[in-house]
Amino acid sequence: MNSSLRKPARTAVEQCLNLQSTESCAVVTDEKRKAIGEALYRVASEISDDTVFLRYPPGEQHGEEPPEPVAAAMAGADVVLAPTTKSLSHTQARSEANEAGARVATLPGITEGVFLMGLDADYEAIAGHCRDVLAQVEGADEIRVTSPQGTDITFGLGDREWQLDTGIVHEPGEMSNLPAGEVFCSPTTADGTFVVDGTMMPHGQLEGELLEFTVEDGLVTEIGDDAVRQQIEEAAEAVGDAAYNLAELGIGTNVAVRDLVGSVLLDEKAGGTVHIAIGDDHAIGGDTTAPIHLDGILREPTVFADGEEVKLPREE
């Protein structure tokens, strides 16, 4: 095991998940993330003898379901840690594990560098920033986001609830991405334009390039990038308009993330950023199931809740 991975692994297992000696733990990974999976397994197995290590081939798309034996192990564990190449966050397997009472942390697309940097943070402070943002947006009927790059989009929230991703996963049925730090919601509808200038797959970090999207009645109608369009069109072959669903509005709260690095997992948590996602939202309070969930990150957003500007967390 890479010894440098031990410290962030301990943070994840002990501080974030609070694994106990009487609990079971499943570490789910793949060949490309094996070193991180092994680090988490070593730390977890020192705490609980009831710890298993599961590895399967990387999926083709984020949100693709894992093999049935992996899903069964997730549902049967008290704690699940999933450092995988393709995200398990928006899968039925993850949802069913939570419904069975598991505490789940997904680490989609995690690299050793992001693991080392992103888990070197004060998660109690991150939780405080999440609560501050939630207090400003909770109960608003509309959220509007603008940016100097040309974003001007309004989200209708209906009865959808905001959720917190604090990294503190101590209660049965809770889940978080790691590294953590965001407040997010699946809107009922959206209209306008958003322009991604930060990070978006398959590109990674954008260097001066802007990706523009038009949204009407909650569906993306124009996609100003060939590579992103191809991903969505391929998903649409299976699920139709669900692939074009405006799935998520998220606000980053992790002020320890000072610079974008090209990892969606880390960059969407950066304090003061906004991310907007296309595709699946059934796992975050929506009603759309799709084989993709594509996040695009905005570096310089201004957010308004029912017309009042929201104070976003920034580096201190």
C-alpha positions in Angstrom: 0.0 0.0 0.0 1.2 3.5 -0.8 1.9 4.8 2.8 1.0 8.4 1.9 -2.6 7.2 1.3 -3.0 6.0 4.9 -3.7 9.4 6.4 -6.5 10.4 4.0 -7.9 6.8 4.3 -8.0 7.2 8.1 -9.9 10.5 7.7 -12.4 8.9 5.4 -13.0 5.8 7.5 -12.7 7.3 11.0 -13.8 10.9 10.8 -16.2 10.9 7.9 -17.8 7.4 8.2 -17.1 6.8 11.9 -16.7 3.0 11.4 -17.1 1.0 14.6 -15.6 -2.4 15.5 -19.0 -4.0 15.7 -20.0 -2.9 12.1 -19.5 -4.4 8.7 -17.8 -2.5 5.9 -17.7 -3.0 2.1 -15.0 -1.3 0.0 -16.0 -1.3 -3.6 -13.4 -0.4 -6.3 -11.9 -1.3 -9.7 -8.5 -1.9 -11.2 -7.8 1.8 -11.9 -8.6 2.8 -8.3 -7.2 -0.2 -6.6 -4.5 1.6 -4.6 -7.0 3.9 -2.9 -9.4 1.0 -2.4 -6.7 -1.1 -0.7 -5.7 1.9 1.5 -9.3 2.2 2.7 -9.6 -1.6 3.1 -6.5 -1.7 5.3 -7.7 1.0 7.6 -11.2 -0.4 7.8 -10.0 -3.9 8.4 -7.9 -2.8 11.4 -11.1 -1.5 12.9 -13.6 -4.2 11.9 -13.0 -7.8 11.1 -16.2 -7.8 9.1 -14.7 -5.9 6.2 -14.8 -7.0 2.6 -12.9 -5.8 -0.6 -14.8 -6.0 -3.9 -13.3 -5.1 -7.3 -15.0 -5.2 -10.7 -14.2 -3.8 -14.2 -14.8 -0.1 -14.6 -18.1 0.8 -16.1 -18.7 2.6 -19.3 -20.7 5.6 -17.9 -21.1 7.4 -14.6 -24.3 6.1 -13.0 -24.0 2.6 -14.5 -25.2 -0.2 -12.2 -22.5 -2.4 -10.6 -22.6 -6.2 -10.9 -25.3 -7.8 -8.7 -22.9 -9.4 -6.2 -21.4 -5.9 -5.6 -24.9 -4.4 -5.2 -25.8 -7.1 -2.7 -22.7 -6.6 -0.6 -23.4 -2.8 -0.5 -26.9 -3.4 0.7 -25.7 -5.8 3.3 -23.0 -3.6 4.9 -23.2 -1.0 7.6 -20.6 1.2 5.9 -19.8 1.4 2.2 -16.8 3.2 0.6 -16.7 3.3 -3.2 -13.6 4.7 -4.9 -14.5 3.9 -8.5 -13.6 5.1 -11.9 -17.3 5.6 -12.8 -19.6 7.1 -10.2 -22.0 4.9 -8.2 -23.6 7.9 -6.6 -26.6 8.0 -9.0 -27.3 4.2 -9.0 -30.0 2.0 -7.7 -27.4 0.0 -5.9 -26.3 3.0 -3.9 -29.9 4.0 -3.2 -30.8 0.5 -2.1 -27.8 0.4 0.2 -28.9 3.6 1.9 -32.5 2.4 2.1 -31.2 -0.7 3.9 -29.4 1.6 6.4 -25.9 1.7 5.1 -23.7 4.8 5.5 -22.2 5.3 2.1 -19.3 7.4 0.7 -18.7 7.4 -3.0 -15.4 8.6 -4.4 -16.1 8.7 -8.2 -13.1 9.3 -10.5 -10.9 9.7 -7.4 -7.1 10.0 -8.1 -4.4 9.6 -5.6 -3.6 13.4 -5.8 -7.3 14.3 -5.2 -7.5 11.8 -2.4 -4.5 13.3 -0.7 -5.6 16.9 -1.2 -9.3 16.7 -0.9 -9.4 14.8 2.4 -6.9 17.2 4.0 -9.8 19.4 5.2 -11.8 20.4 8.3 -15.0 18.6 7.7 -16.8 20.2 10.7 -16.0 23.6 9.1 -17.3 22.4 5.8 -20.5 21.3 7.5 -20.9 24.8 8.9 -20.6 26.4 5.4 -23.2 24.0 4.2 -25.6 25.0 6.9 -25.0 28.7 6.1 -25.8 28.3 2.5 -28.8 26.1 3.2 -30.2 28.8 5.5 -30.2 31.3 2.6 -31.7 29.1 -0.1 -34.1 26.8 1.8 -37.7 27.7 1.2 -37.0 29.8 -1.9 -39.4 29.2 -4.8 -36.8 30.3 -7.4 -33.0 30.3 -7.7 -31.4 32.4 -10.4 -27.7 32.0 -11.3 -25.7 34.5 -13.4 -22.1 34.7 -14.4 -19.8 37.1 -16.3 -19.4 34.3 -18.9 -23.0 34.6 -20.0 -25.0 32.4 -17.6 -28.5 33.5 -16.8 -30.7 30.6 -15.7 -33.7 30.4 -13.4 -34.6 27.2 -11.5 -38.0 26.3 -10.1 -37.7 24.1 -7.1 -41.3 23.2 -6.4 -41.4 20.8 -3.4 -37.9 19.5 -4.0 -35.6 19.6 -0.9 -32.1 20.9 -0.7 -29.5 18.3 0.5 -26.2 18.7 2.2 -23.0 16.9 1.3 -20.8 17.6 4.4 -18.6 14.6 4.4 -19.9 13.7 7.9 -21.8 10.4 7.4 -22.6 9.1 10.9 -26.3 8.2 10.7 -27.8 5.1 9.1 -29.0 5.8 5.5 -26.8 8.8 5.0 -24.4 9.3 2.0 -21.8 11.7 0.8 -19.3 12.1 -1.9 -15.7 12.3 -0.7 -14.1 14.8 -1.0 -17.2 16.6 0.2 -18.6 20.1 0.4 -21.8 21.1 -1.4 -25.5 22.0 -1.0 -27.6 20.7 -3.9 -31.1 20.2 -5.2 -32.9 18.6 -8.1 -35.1 21.4 -9.6 -38.5 20.7 -11.0 -37.9 23.0 -13.9 -35.3 25.4 -15.4 -35.1 28.0 -18.2 -32.2 30.0 -19.5 -28.6 29.6 -20.4 -25.6 28.3 -18.5 -22.0 28.6 -19.5 -19.5 26.2 -18.1 -16.0 27.7 -17.7 -14.5 25.4 -15.0 -14.6 21.6 -15.4 -16.8 19.2 -17.3 -16.2 15.7 -18.7 -15.0 14.5 -21.1 -12.8 17.6 -21.2 -11.6 17.9 -17.6 -10.5 21.4 -16.7 -11.4 24.0 -19.4 -8.5 26.2 -20.5 -10.2 29.4 -21.7 -13.0 27.4 -23.5 -16.6 28.0 -22.7 -19.4 25.4 -23.0 -22.8 26.9 -23.5 -26.1 25.2 -22.9 -29.7 26.4 -23.5 -32.5 25.0 -21.2 -36.2 25.2 -21.8 -38.9 23.7 -19.4 -36.3 21.7 -17.6 -34.7 20.1 -20.7 -31.4 21.0 -22.4 -32.3 22.0 -25.9 -29.0 23.3 -27.2 -25.5 21.9 -26.5 -22.5 24.0 -27.5 -20.0 21.2 -27.5 -19.7 18.2 -29.7 -18.1 15.9 -27.2 -20.7 16.5 -24.5 -23.5 16.3 -27.1 -22.3 12.9 -28.2 -22.4 11.6 -24.6 -26.0 12.8 -24.2 -27.1 11.6 -27.6 -25.8 8.1 -26.8 -27.6 8.0 -23.5 -30.8 9.3 -25.3 -30.7 6.3 -27.5 -31.7 4.3 -24.4 -33.8 6.7 -22.4 -35.0 9.4 -24.8 -35.6 12.9 -23.3 -34.5 11.8 -19.8 -30.9 12.2 -21.0 -31.5 15.9 -21.6 -33.0 16.5 -18.1 -31.6 19.4 -16.1 -30.8 17.3 -13.1 -29.0 19.3 -10.4 -28.1 22.7 -9.1 -25.2 22.6 -6.6 -23.2 25.1 -4.6 -19.7 24.3 -3.5 -18.8 24.9 0.1 -15.3 23.4 0.6 -13.0 26.5 1.0 -10.0 24.2 1.3 -10.2 23.6 -2.5 -8.4 26.7 -3.7 -7.9 25.8 -7.4 -9.7 23.7 -9.9 -7.7 20.6 -10.9 -9.8 19.0 -13.6 -11.5 16.5 -11.3 -15.3 17.0 -11.2 -15.4 15.2 -7.9 -13.1 17.8 -6.3 -13.8 20.9 -8.4 -17.6 20.8 -7.8 -16.9 21.2 -4.1 -14.8 24.3 -4.4 -16.2 27.1 -2.2 -18.0 29.8 -4.2 -18.6 27.7 -7.3 -21.8 26.4 -8.8 -22.3 23.2 -10.7 -25.2 22.3 -13.0 -25.8 18.7 -14.1 -27.6 17.0 -16.9 -29.2 13.6 -16.9 -30.1 11.4 -13.9 -31.6 12.9 -10.8 -33.5 10.0 -9.2 -30.9 9.5 -6.6 -31.0 13.1 -5.4 -34.7 13.7 -5.0 -35.8 13.9 -8.6 -37.9 11.5 -10.7 -35.7 11.0 -13.8 -33.5 7.9 -14.4 -30.8 8.1 -17.0 -27.4 6.4 -17.5 -25.5 9.7 -17.3 -25.1 12.5 -14.8 -22.8 15.2 -16.3 -21.7 18.1 -14.0 -20.5 21.4 -15.4 -18.7 23.8 -13.0 -19.1 27.6 -13.1 -16.1 29.5 -11.5 -17.7 32.9 -11.0 -21.4 32.6 -10.3 -23.8 34.9 -8.6 -26.7 33.2 -6.9 -30.1 34.8 -6.0 -32.8 33.1 -3.9 -36.1 34.7 -4.6 -34.2 37.9 -5.7 -31.9 38.1 -2.7 -28.2 37.5 -3.4 -26.8 34.5 -1.6 -23.5 34.9 0.2 -21.3 32.1 -1.1 -18.5 30.6 1.0 -15.0 31.7 -0.1 -11.4 30.9 0.8 -10.7 32.5 4.2 
